[in-house]
Amino acid sequence: MIPINRVKKNILSLIITLLIILGHGLAFALETQLVDGIDSQPTPKNEIPIFGQSLFQGTFKDQPFNGFNPDYRITVGDQINLQLWGAYSFSATLTVDPKGNIFVPEVGPVHVAGVQNGDLNNFVLRHVKRVFKNNVQAYANLEASQPVKVFVTGYVNNPGLFNGFSSDSILYYLDSAEGISSQSGSFVDIKIIRRDKIIQEINLYSFIVDGIMPAVQLRNGDVIVVGGKKGFVTVKGAVQQSAQLEFIGPYTQLGEMLLVIKPDPLANFARITQVVDGVKQASYQPLTNAMTTRLYPGAIVELVRDNDIQSISVIVSGELDGPATYVLPYGATLEMLMTKLKFRENADQNSIQLYRKSVAEKQQVALDRSLDALQMEVLTRQPKTDLEKDAQKDNALMIQNFIKKARRVIPKGQVVIANNPDAGKMLLEDGDEITVPLKTSTISIVGEVIFPTSLVYHKKYTLEDYIELAGGFANNANRNELIILHLDGTITRVHNRDFDNKLGNRLRPGDEIMVMPKINSSELQVTKDVTEILYRIAVGTAAILSF
């Protein structure tokens, strides 16, 4: 029989041994977790994240694109499934050869390279019908796009050569390289190189903010190069997401950064700290003034909701007596200002105009984005024939000249307050401008008419009457639609079916009839885009840009 004391001693020894083993295991597990988690831990709470660093989490590389893309252009190495039936039968998968052809029995080589996927079937059928006039039908579809190998290098986490398809996006290959290095890589300087030439430059901010990603068909041996991190500024405080933001160039402006990092609607001041020419500078200024402040690499901007603002200033002009600037308490409304104004006898109080800097900035941003989209549409369009190539060259030159002129346009930022019973309750902003126009008895006709002029208003005159009095439409006039810009800032878009006597009742003294130019472009989408931009400029600046 074993003594009880010995049993107790053995049990106690066993417990101590187990505790030691468990202690080592717990320490090892904790150490392993810490080591394995060094690169995967989230950004510490006290560190401002880098804008875009969460983009690459493996979701792009796990989803290669193999769906139907009607805009994809057939290229060498693609697999085309072809079927012929009727008087002649044939079924096979054909590879686009190095010359861009597929060989169709009894028809011969058919050059399909460059044909859009959505047009492939009709394109092949037309070639078949040249030989088989009747009783033979054809069906062709893209079975698989060309497999390619693409180099990804530069400041990525895992550079290398990656397999994919020519239809896969740039994001697929960047994600395959485990993304851009958040500490040293650039999200705004990415280049695609083919045979030692840059074929595309990419700014991922455009994709993150607006969803814009250039459609580039990659080829075997293409190189994606991620440049080094550019200058950056830190924006924090009253913003929707604090972040470090990159920019290209020696400096940027706060207004450009806030297009990426959206400010809190109540943010009204900016605290800016930066080093300029070796000297540390700090400023605290209204957000409207800070928008154009130059920011140099390393600048720190904190947006503030400063509720201690005591007053704002509003500029007034036109048919008024009294001061040109009114200082009002913060939170003042339009109605409060109206009670202070002294209108002259001929002031048109029904057509008061309000101009606001923040509205003008939004109009400018919208215009710039439309122009950027138009430029991308023109530059990336691929001609199919030499004739189309020549026509596109002339068209692109014309559009580029138009874009150059349009970028010089400065929107006025008018806030339309007419026909709104609640307009008086609107809060005024610092720097608002109020204009009270003179009562007028004229109608202006501008744009594409023979003699742009101003005419005395007559209530019996129709729109056609005024156009005829201005010499009629010019050759380049868009006769299908006009704009009437009323003195109070409201607009009326008039279609040709409305050019009748009824429209005369809608014309008012002070109106401006704007005859827009006709867009002569072979591309329907370009015509639509240019037309929309012309109307946006006309409404935002009260001017017609020639095309």
Secondary structure, DSSP 8 states (H G I E B T S, - for coil): ---HHHHHHHHHHHHHHHHHHHHHHHHHHHHHHHHHTTTTS---TTS--BTTTTS-SSTTTTS---S--TT-B--TT-EEEEEEEESS-EEEEEE--TTSEEEETTTEEEE-TT-BGGGHHHHHHHHHHHH--SSEEEEEEEEE--EEEEEEEESBSS-EEEEEETTS-HHHHHHHTT-B-TTTEEEEEEEEEETTEEEEEE-HHHHHHH---------TT-EEEEEE--EEEEEEESBSS-EEEEESSS-EEHHHHTTTS-B-TT--EEEEEEEETTEEEEEEEEHHHHTT-EE-TT-EEEEE--TT--EEEEEEEESEES-SEEEEETT-BHHHHHTT-EE-TTB-GGG-EEE-HHHHHHHHHHHHHHHHHHHHHHHH---SSHHHHHHHHHHHHHHHHHHHHHTT-----EE--TT-TTGGG-B--TT-EEEE-B---EEEEEESBSS-EEEE--TT--HHHHHHHTTSB-TTEEEEEEEEE-TTS-EEEEEGGG-SHHHHTT--TT-EEEEEE----S-HHHHHHHHHHHHHHHHHHS-----
